[in-house]
């Protein structure tokens, strides 16, 4: 039995077992937790690449857990789309895990670190589970694992984190309920939970009221989970007050995994025809996404807390992804899937920069960025790259996903959507240049700013374990940009649903 | 037309990027070594560009695809007549400006010189990128890089005033290019299915007239670097930058990138025939005429020398657009020739403004009475530059205005002749008084600086005076020997008509 055959199972089992073992490792030698967790996530990353190659070479993988036949047994089904998402999730988890060491040491009491890594691994398990699951109920189970781990990790942040997390628990639970109701209704109608099975059985039932209601429940449930406008209210608080490395992980991956579930439900479980013709879901999603982009961007302008600003930008970025999907054409869908990757890397980079500033300055207001070019030149260079990418200047990654998204909007003749995307680029330009000015230029510091003393301006970078992940994502933004054509032609073009 | 694969355009771009690295590595430790890299890069860049000129004159085109990212999105270079025309101009003037920069920055003991020289080098790389780009994506890419890397140059002094100017600079250039130019590029791709420049335009038989008109308007609104009204006010705001930046970038590289891209859009995206059919050429010509006249009138009222020059630039840039928009052979030749003729004249004027500032710390025109006696070389150069702007033979500026005038007659647009005449008079009105008061008025008695220097010369350093003399002589020489430039302009004409 070779590893490749078992990789789909291993990619869930491995982090799950690692998270349990981690408690034992922690009670023996606390210092070993970090390398242990990093090693486990490194193995996951390797497995995900392995799976991706297998899918590219041999097509979709159907893996039966314990050898049981679907629809009775649990099936893991991996095609180009979720193999791609799994790579994104596992690599981002790994990069942020590497980054977390120093930041967690500073933000958490020492005796909590082993639990931190345990929950962190559980979160990774949950997200990887969602991506590889082949049936809608297992997706629910893993959604809940992810969410519970997420609540816990967010709650250990600063003073206001428990409250933010509590809000998130309530909203998240409502979302999960809706999702579960959707699953239940489909089960009543079809007697199956398997995605492949469902997509075969459902077309005959498209005009059943129960199926329509199930679909609506799915959409609302997922919309809450991905903080899709106007169901986004839990997100800014939760992501602002969470520990730095947690924000970086959840912001870059959790919404993306949720978006993946949305794609699965709308285009695999149900057919594109259903989601656009039978119910006007794509139109609803499109206009909500339009609102998400506009309002997310505008609300971001009003923030003085850097992480909160990023949270609102994230809401707009979720809008990008949904908007592209709603267009119902190849270009738009390509843009969305590409943006899942690009946004994960960009947002992770920005949140890690936020963490680095918190690590050195103890605060993360926009004014705390003043004069950081002398103190943290490398971090700030990475920040500049990410900022330029958010604005969408070629050849950074952000440009290319935006290119496809706008091209898709033009092809669908949805001029307002194209305008919204450009508008958001402009707002991002304002947002980020406002900060870059503080970082690089003296005169912007206004009156009353004390000319910094010698030690203030001296070189004082974050530790290498934080710096390298930041750099990896920043360089990644440029490399992914230059290789976006390759990524599209070898992976993303196969994810586009038929009929697009 | 023969096409060769050559890596030379990439080298021409890369050489100043390599210099950036060396400039940063050397840093403040050894200023002389650091400046050596700049000069070396400038000379190498010009040599590489010059070495491509003979092949282009022989009717060959050099091509190189650096990377093809996705369908329609490839970083690709093509050295044709118009590209080499612009590249040769910018890279030649970079050598002179580098020498001048060293003199200027050191005399004033400016701060952050490493960043200054590094950003300058990147700006020139990106300018080469625009000049040699083979498609609209590559153009857009380098166009944006120019904006980003000149931002620190405008904000150089980091005073609140400089920051304010830089903000306006960025808002206009980045804002319009994302909002309008990018939209235009996307619509172009969506309509034509390609972004590659072609001598006949790429829209033949595609898209409705309305859509094409919208795309054209979006391009014109989005290419703000050309400083056409109403999107011109970033240029006067950018005058807070050190003078060499205003000289090379805001009289040559950046603004000429703008008009260059306009020319490319007119000739290589739309094509002469299509624009003629849509009647957009004439519309653009009158739009440019408006800018020419109004900017000149505003220039009259400016007392700050650099601001007056900036408005003069706004006005003169529209000559290029006017020439090309008339769509007749002579007018296009005139417009394209104006890119180089205006460059030599205007860079001279900015050099002299910097020279006056370094020698006397004067920035306002009313302070310049009698300065010609103290700074005869500088003010002689100024006079030559001014005469070239006004277009008095035997100075270069005359040639382009003459051709544009002929072109207007060919196009049957008599009102354009009036525009040219009016603008010439206005140019004279705002330049001649400066020359007059510099040479013929008595110097104002200066209470703070006592008389010890009053009678003698007090020129700025040789590293500034020699460059400005050179460019002034260039403006003169181009009238007699437009040589290679007119040759290239003919080739451009031959290919697009």
Interface residues (C-beta under 8 A of the other chain):
Chain A: X388 X391 X392 X393 X394 X395 X400 X403 X406 X407 X410 X411 X418 X422 X425 X426 X429 X433 X437 X440 X441 X442 X443 X444 X481 X482 X483 X484 X485 X488 X489
Chain B: X67 X68 X69 X70 X71 X73 X75 X137 X140 X141 X144 X145 X148 X152 X155 X157 X158 X159 X160 X161 X162 X163 X166 X167 X170 X174 X175 X178 X179 X182 X183 X186 X187 X189 X190
